[in-house]
Every structure is written in structure tokens, then in C-alpha cells.
Amino acid sequence: MYWAMVRLGTPALWHLLRMYVGHCAAQRRTARKLWRAVRDAPTAAEAPLLRPITEHLHEFEHAALGLQPGASPTTQGERITVVHILGSGEVLYSPLPGLRALLRTAPALAQHRHVVMDTPHHPAAYLGPMEFASRAFQALRPLLEAPERGPLLLVGLSRGAVAAVELAFRAAERTGQPTAALCLSAPTRGDIEWPASVRDIGLLEAGADAALRLPLPGFLRRFRRARFRHAYARVTAGVYNELSLDNEEMLALLARHIRETSPERTCLRALREYALLGRVSDAELRQGFSDFAARAASEDLVRLTFCWGTQDVWMPHARCRQRVEESLNRHPGADARVTLHSLPGWNHGIARQPEQDFGPVAALMTSACNWLQQPSQKCEGSGSDDG
Amino acid sequence: MTDDEHAAEDLDSLEGIRVAFARRFEGYDRGYHALGEQVMKRYYEADGQAKPASAMTFRNFLQGKTSLRDPTGLLLYFECLGADAPQMQRIRGTLQQALDRRIAAPAKQPALAAFRESDLEQMPYSRALAECEAATHFEAHTSTPIAAVAPLHYLLGPGCKRDAGPDRNNWGLLQHMDAVQRFLEDLELKLQDAFAAAAPSNAAERRWLAAAAVREAGDAYAAYLLRFPAYAELMLSRRRHILHGPMPEKERQVAIGSVKRSFRTLYRVFERFAQEVVLDGDRKQKARTPDGEIAMEIVGERLMSAVQGFYMTTVLGSTGTGGLFAAMQQSRREFADEPLKGPAGWSGDHQALVDTNDSVQRRARQMVEGNARVRYGEVKRLFETQDDSFFQHCYAVWHQDFGQVLVRQTGTLLAGELHNRGQLSDREVVAFYKFFLTSKDGLRLHSARHQPSLFDLSTSD
């Protein structure tokens, strides 16, 4: 086992070192800010932001959304359950800054129930995209079976967007109820050149896994925990800076998450998430999207909305959109249930940057909610629509 | 009449009986009325006999003039004309069948109306559906292989509803596919858990787990076909529905999607095997190229066909005539007692399948021939009771003939197909075969198996 540690740990340390060296000054500044926020824990107990529903599902508290406690927005139509599915490297609190901005822009959306689905920790979820989808569905199932859930809107970012597509169809088939999905920055191609930050993080997975399996005495375990916490903060800061998500609000939430959770578990999960991004093949994604287009051609109960940011530094948005268009073209009728949008000015983290104009995102989400509340209404602007 | 002439008499049809006894009556030295008196005397002396018909009725029967409301009233006449016990048994059976046909005739006529083909073709489709429902209702009672009325019923079940409830008798293909998908997904989650528990650095254990998963998937699918034969019949039977007709497009696409997902779940097992065993960790991600994906799909299809082939040759092939099973196992049966270098071919379970079928066929013949009044339910139960031990023997034959070579076949087929598609070089494929077929570690993988099994059929009930 120690030999395995040396064999795996040596390249892992090399990748970590290369990543640290490769980080630009801005990323290092973000890392320092995040680390200070982690260290400087507030003295008073912090108000809870989430209420657990199941192990993987948590509902945002009213206060966390910036709403007054006890105030209930006027209910128009049936109350929808909006499930936020996280992207790679995100944590439970990640959607909050964007969600607060969204609700300021479209207050009517506050009437709905906002739930966030935690990314699975189980290593089996990261064997491949299919395994991830099946674990995600297991996590969602209790909500599907809950009698009070109402119509379902899945909002997924990045890898969460791809999962949202699959989950929407499965939910509709399982329940016979209309289901909508808002797919933000869906990576529809596996042949894109992921940035070095993503690749390097993924390469750390094997070494981290081996390090965690090592039986260590007490003080070395503490040392290991501290190193994992530091490494996690460092890699997360680098990614968030790259995606322009390193505002004060987000860093404070990240710091809170790091303080509240097991650093080893959280770090290893993040490494596995990035490693999975690098493992997904283009052939697999192509098959998956072809399959979804075939289902969309005949499934009345599902509506999908895709959007990509034109300033996405991680993915070529035009090529990703083109993949979906090609899939839809092969299945006549599918485009009646799927709309595609390009959002100017947005980076990869759509609906995560509170300083951006949330008008278009709010409009798309409102449109999806309107459809859910009146399922006989066709989705407006079928085909493609920009902005 | 001589004994040979008696033996040549056709006593299995009403017309045959009529001809046989007209000839016997020619040798009778008295007239109809005298015969009738003799018969009445026998009737009063005996207990439990059917009341005889009159002598004139007997005469009219012999002359072909009567339609016979109750033919069993003629039994004593035949006894008086010298029919022995075996002949009386056959005559009794024939006359009772004639009576039963007469009783069923009023109900049969409307049902048969649907099968006068020209009439069916002239009917509106909706009426043809209604006419044929009588036939499928009958089939449901007799437990014959399923033929739904129309493609709609084949897809959604007799109730034509997506939610058909828990009773599998009300299921169509869609509901069966849902159940199979749940079963396979549950198994796949357990296989994923087992695989993910191994450290990424422990290549040997990951290979073993990938191999054991292949075996487990094959065993699970075979067990499912045995446990729920209705699913197999829906999927594998050519005679799926009586009438040609349309399927609702949405449900058809749902069925297609469901089958695709079920098989993708199964194929995922082969993908892990390809990555861990054949491609040694697949650092270059050859399994994930279009050629790699196609290779795995082809091999997955071959191996799933092995399970379906098992169902055809062993499960179906060892019932009825039993001919297919006998034909497929000729050498193995012939050389069962020879000292073999390879694994044993013929086993007690193989013999049990043959013996069970022979026994049931023999007992069914005896039941029907020995008692013309035997209830259909008793005959049916005879065949149903066969099923319990029969399926156990079938599963044992699966393990011996198919299951224990499944991993070996998977490895050799995958390597060959990946090489064929340019994902493995000549050197790499030779190195793999050497490892997989001759090395100790490679041979260990052939017998990799989860003990106890991870799949659970009870939750599918």
C-alpha cells in the first residue's frame, strides 16, 4: 500500500505543484481570500441556509433566498418544485448568490419551492456518465414519490445540465407528470479541449484516493486533513476565479461549506468530478443526445431549454449548440419541445454570477414554469432563439 | 368378425363407431327391439350407467339419421354387441367428446365467426378487435403462449393502460420492460458499488470484479427469463398478436427507449470489462471511441444472444417434443461416461430435464386416455407442477453450459472485435490472449463470480 502511495502520490504531487505554479496571480489572490475566509470562522452561530429533505436533497430556507421569513409570495398557479442540480466542483451553497439575484429580478419565482440536489459522494457515481445519471436518479426518487411535490423543474449547470436532461425524461415516464428542464452550459461534446485547470485537477484523483486509504496515526491524520482542506480550497479558488465566480458572497459561502464538511470527503468528490469530465467520450455524449432527441420527438410531458454563455471560457458554445441542433434535426418533431438559446456576456457559470443581467435567465425560467402550470400550452419560440 | 377385424375398427370418431357397429349388428341374430330389451335389462341390473337411448334411436344412429342429443345413451348397445373393455373405453371417450362439442357449439359459433378469414377482413377494425377478444380470453384460461389481440394490447396489456397494476397477467410489453429495467438497474447499482469499493490502484481486484460482473449480468438475465417466462415470450415470440394494427407512437417510442436503456445498462458491464481486462485500464480511452463503442455493442449483442439462445434451446427446447434440446446435446449425452480432458458435458440436471419432460408427457397421455371425463384443470396442473423443478434444472444447465464460459467468451470476443476495429494492435491482441487464456491470473478471471449473487428476483414480484 505504501508503494502504491508512492507510485500514485508522486505524480499527484507533481500535478499539484504544476497547478499551483500554473495559477495566475488572480487565482492565487482568490485562493488567499478563500483561505482567510475559511480560517476566520465567525464567532456567532450562522443561520441555517438549508433544510434537509433527504440525504441528497435540501430545501433553501426563505431567509437564505433573501426573502422575509413568514412572507409568502402570492401564489399564481400550482407551486412548482425547482431542483437545482450542481455542476462539477460546486457545493450545496453554490446556487445561492445567483438564485438571490434571480428572485430579485423575477419575484414571482419565489413562490416556488427551491431544492438543491447534492452531488453523490459514492465513488461508483464517477465510473462514467451513465453511472452518474443512475445515482442522480436514485437521489431524486424520494422527491418524485412525495405527494406534495407538484410539477417539477430541473435546473442543471454544466454536468448538472446533462443529468437534468436524463432525469427529466425518467421523471416524466415514472410519474406521468409534465417535467421541464433548464439546461445551463450543457457540455454536449467530449472532443473539446478542457482547460489545464480541469485536466490537472482530475489527475489528482488517484493519488488522493490512495492517500485516503492509508492507515495513519492520529497526528498524521490531522495533517492529512489539513492538507486536503488546503488543496481543496486552492483548486476550488482557481476554478472559481477562472469562471469569474469569485465574488465576496460566493467565497463566503464556499468558506462556510469547507468549514462545515469533511475536507477529505469533499475534496475527493471534487477531484472525481473533474476526472469524470475528462473521461467522458464524445461518442458517448453523441449517443446520449441522439437518444434524448428521439425521446423528445414523441414525449409530450417534457420540455427542455438549453442555453450557453457566449463568453464561456471552458466550452465552445457554438459547437455545443450545434451538437444539439444536429440531434434535433434527425428526429422530426423534437424541436417542438426543445429550445436553444445563447446568452451574451455569460461565462460558463450561468445563473451563478449575481452581477450579471438575470433578465434573460429569469425569462427562460418563468417560461418553463408557465408551461408546467399550463401543460397544454406549447413552449414559445420553438426551435432556436437568441438572447 | 375376427379379432383382427375388431382391432381395425375405427372407434375414435362417431362415423367410425357407426360403421363398426353397423357391421357388428349385421352379425347379431335378433332385431333392434330385442336388442333394446336386452339393453334395458342390463341398465336396470347395473348401477350408475347412463340411461340408454331407445332401440329406434340406436337404429337411426346406425343409419345415419339421428343427430344424437346425448350419444352416451348408446353405450350399453355397444356393450351388448360385444365391445370389450378397451374398446368401450375408447367408445366412451369418443361419445363424450361428441357430447361436449354439442354443449360448446352455441358458444363456439360466435367465437369462430371471427376466424372465417374473409369475414374478419371485411369487418371494421374496431369490430375485429371485439371479435378476437373472445379468443384471447380463452387463451388466458388455458395458459397457452400469449397472443394479444392487437399491437395495442401487446404493447399496453389487455386493459390498454400504462398503469396496469401489479398483476403481471394484465401487463403488456411496456410494463414488462419497466420491470426488467428496474431489475437490471438495481443489479447495476450493486455491481457499481462493488467495483467502486476496489482501490483504483488495485488493478487485479478491479479485473476480477469486472469479470464477476459479466458473469453476474448473464446469470441475472437468464434467471429473469426463467422466473418470468411471459416476458421472454413477449420479446421472443413471432406470434405476438392476432390482428395486424397500429401501435400508439408515443408508447412505441417509450418502449424503444426502455429496451435501449435496459441493454445499455447490461452493456455497461462489458464496457468495464473491456476497460479493465482487455484494455488494461484503458488510459488511451479506446473503449470510448466510436469504434470502441461499436465493438462493445456487438459483443454485448452476441453475449445477450447467448442468454436468449439458452432460452430457446434449453428451456423451450426441452419441452414439448424435447427435440431441440436432444439435438443440441447429442455428443455430450453420448460421451457422458467417457473420461474427458475438458469440462463435463452431460450432468444430472441435463438428464433430469429429459426425464421430467418424458414423465409429464407420459402422465398426460395416461390421464386423458384413461379417463375421458378427466378435467382440463388436472391436466393443466400436471404441466404447471412440472415448472418448479424444471426451472431449477434449467438454471443449473445455464450455469454449466453457458454461465461458466461467459467470461471467457466475453474476453475473446471483445479482444477480437477491438482488434478488428483497429483499437488493439496485433501485438496487443496476442499479448491479451496469452494473458487471458494461458496465464494463472487470466484463468482465474474465467471463474470470477459473486457469491452469493447480487441480484434479487423477489423484489421483481
Chai-1 contact restraints between the chains, C-beta under 6 A:
chainA,res_idxA,chainB,res_idxB,connection_type,confidence,min_distance_angstrom,max_distance_angstrom,comment,restraint_id
A,A4,B,S201,contact,1.0,0.0,6.0,A-B,restraint_1
A,L8,B,S201,contact,1.0,0.0,6.0,A-B,restraint_2
A,P123,B,A196,contact,1.0,0.0,6.0,A-B,restraint_3
A,A124,B,Q192,contact,1.0,0.0,6.0,A-B,restraint_4
A,A124,B,D193,contact,1.0,0.0,6.0,A-B,restraint_5
A,A124,B,A196,contact,1.0,0.0,6.0,A-B,restraint_6
A,L127,B,Q192,contact,1.0,0.0,6.0,A-B,restraint_7
A,M130,B,R268,contact,1.0,0.0,6.0,A-B,restraint_8
A,E131,B,Q192,contact,1.0,0.0,6.0,A-B,restraint_9
A,A206,B,P200,contact,1.0,0.0,6.0,A-B,restraint_10
A,D209,B,P200,contact,1.0,0.0,6.0,A-B,restraint_11
A,A210,B,S201,contact,1.0,0.0,6.0,A-B,restraint_12
A,R213,B,A199,contact,1.0,0.0,6.0,A-B,restraint_13
A,S281,B,R288,contact,1.0,0.0,6.0,A-B,restraint_14
A,A283,B,P290,contact,1.0,0.0,6.0,A-B,restraint_15
A,A283,B,E293,contact,1.0,0.0,6.0,A-B,restraint_16
A,R295,B,G257,contact,1.0,0.0,6.0,A-B,restraint_17
A,S298,B,E249,contact,1.0,0.0,6.0,A-B,restraint_18
A,S298,B,K250,contact,1.0,0.0,6.0,A-B,restraint_19
A,S298,B,Q253,contact,1.0,0.0,6.0,A-B,restraint_20
